[in-house]
Every structure is written in C-alpha cells, then in structure tokens.
C-alpha cells in the first residue's frame, strides 16, 4: 500500500483551530479527478474520499478556488479538528495517509519523537 506524508506546520492550526487543515500537496495530483469540487460544501465534488482514523470518519472532497484550481487540503475541517484533538498533533508531526483505495485513506500520526499514533 502507498503511504503519503504531510508534515504539520503552525499554519495547520490557524486562528485557534478555527480553520484547521492538513496539506495534501505531496499527493493531490494523484487523486481521481472526480473528487475535486467547488469552493464550498454547497458545491461538492461528484465523488468523495473516505478519511478514517479508527471510528472517526468522514466522506469529503478537495475544494477548488474561485478560478477552479484545486486547493491542497480536504474540505472537512471538523474531521481535521477532531483528528488533531485525538492524536495531540503538533507542528513538526507528520500525518500519514495510507491509501486503501484511490477513494479511501486511513490516517495515523508520526510524532517528532518518532512514535506512530494509530486509532
């Protein structure tokens, strides 16, 4: 299975957690084209991607900007907020995206100290 990595920065925890996100820059170009949607939840993509961390799950998509270019994160920020809370994620930690299928990823967290947190 393919595993993609995304290193967290202080920017991922923006504005006291109001808009948390995990960058998918290392692999967003490898995602199926039908998971890219509009600019908000009101204009979703034709298909969604399942993200899971144990019982924490979401079906989400990659939003686009006003010019139709893909953003480099998934739309569901509530999932990210809960993932950060459950794992104790901090800047410098690495989010691991294990590709189960092109439409399904299992997440875990590798801390700066090298400990891997799974659900």
GICORPE-V751173 format. One record per pair of residues at least 12 apart in sequence whose C-alpha atoms are under 10 Angstrom apart, sorted by the first residue. I is the first residue (numbers start at 1). GAP is how many residues later the second one is. Records with the same first field share a line. If there is no record, write none. Layout:
# GICORPE-V751173
I: GAP / GAP
This chain:
# GICORPE-V751173
1: 97 / 98 / 99 / 100
2: 95 / 96 / 97 / 98 / 99 / 103
3: 24 / 92 / 93 / 94 / 95 / 96 / 97 / 102 / 103 / 104
4: 20 / 21 / 22 / 23 / 90 / 91 / 92 / 93 / 94 / 95 / 101 / 103
5: 18 / 19 / 20 / 21 / 22 / 89 / 90 / 91 / 92 / 93 / 102 / 103 / 104 / 105
6: 16 / 17 / 18 / 19 / 20 / 21 / 86 / 87 / 88 / 89 / 90 / 91 / 103
7: 15 / 16 / 17 / 19 / 83 / 84 / 85 / 86 / 87 / 88 / 89 / 102 / 103 / 104 / 105
8: 13 / 14 / 15 / 81 / 82 / 83 / 84 / 85 / 86 / 87
9: 13 / 14 / 81 / 82 / 83 / 84 / 85
10: 80 / 81 / 82
11: 80
12: 68 / 72 / 78 / 79
13: 67 / 68 / 71 / 76 / 77 / 78
17: 60 / 61 / 63 / 64 / 67
18: 59 / 60 / 63
19: 57 / 58 / 59 / 61 / 62
20: 53 / 56 / 57 / 58 / 59 / 60 / 61 / 62 / 64
21: 51 / 52 / 53 / 54 / 55 / 56 / 57 / 58 / 59 / 60 / 63
22: 50 / 51 / 52 / 53 / 55 / 58 / 59 / 62 / 72 / 73
23: 48 / 49 / 50 / 51 / 72
24: 38 / 47 / 48 / 49 / 50 / 71 / 73
25: 46 / 47 / 48
26: 46
27: 45 / 70
28: 34 / 42 / 43 / 44 / 45 / 46
29: 41 / 43
30: 72
31: 18 / 31 / 71 / 72
32: 15 / 16 / 17 / 70 / 71
33: 12 / 13 / 14 / 29
34: 12 / 13 / 14 / 15 / 27 / 28
35: 12 / 13 / 14 / 25 / 26 / 27 / 28 / 39 / 67 / 68
36: 12 / 13 / 24 / 25 / 26 / 27 / 28 / 32 / 33 / 34 / 35 / 38 / 39
37: 23 / 24 / 25 / 26 / 27 / 28 / 31 / 32 / 33 / 34 / 38
38: 23 / 24 / 25 / 26 / 27 / 28 / 29 / 30 / 31 / 32 / 33 / 37
39: 23 / 24 / 25 / 26 / 27 / 28 / 29 / 30 / 31 / 32 / 36
40: 21 / 22 / 23 / 24 / 25 / 35 / 36
41: 19 / 20 / 22 / 34 / 35
43: 20 / 21
44: 16 / 17 / 18 / 19 / 20 / 31
45: 15 / 16 / 17 / 18 / 19
46: 15
47: 12 / 13 / 14 / 56
48: 12 / 13 / 14 / 26 / 55 / 56
49: 12 / 13 / 25 / 52 / 53 / 54 / 55 / 56
50: 50 / 51 / 52 / 53 / 54 / 55 / 56
51: 23 / 25 / 28 / 29 / 46 / 47 / 48 / 49 / 52 / 53 / 54 / 55 / 56
52: 27 / 31 / 45 / 46 / 52 / 53 / 54 / 55 / 56 / 67
53: 26 / 29 / 30 / 33 / 34 / 52 / 53 / 54 / 55 / 56 / 64 / 65 / 66
54: 52 / 53 / 54 / 64 / 65
55: 64
56: 23 / 24 / 26 / 27 / 30 / 51 / 63
57: 22 / 25 / 26 / 49 / 50
58: 18 / 20 / 21 / 22
59: 15 / 16 / 17 / 20 / 44 / 45
60: 14 / 15 / 16 / 17 / 19 / 43
61: 12 / 13 / 14 / 15 / 42
62: 12 / 13 / 14
63: 12 / 13
83: 12 / 24 / 25 / 26 / 36
84: 25
86: 31 / 33
87: 21 / 22 / 23 / 24 / 29 / 30 / 31 / 32
88: 21 / 23 / 29
89: 20 / 21 / 22 / 23 / 28
90: 19 / 21 / 22
91: 20 / 21
92: 18 / 19 / 20 / 21
93: 16 / 17 / 18 / 19 / 20 / 21 / 22 / 23
94: 14 / 15 / 16 / 17 / 18 / 20 / 22
95: 12 / 13 / 14 / 15 / 16 / 21 / 22
96: 12 / 13 / 14 / 20 / 21 / 22
97: 12
106: 12 / 13
107: 12
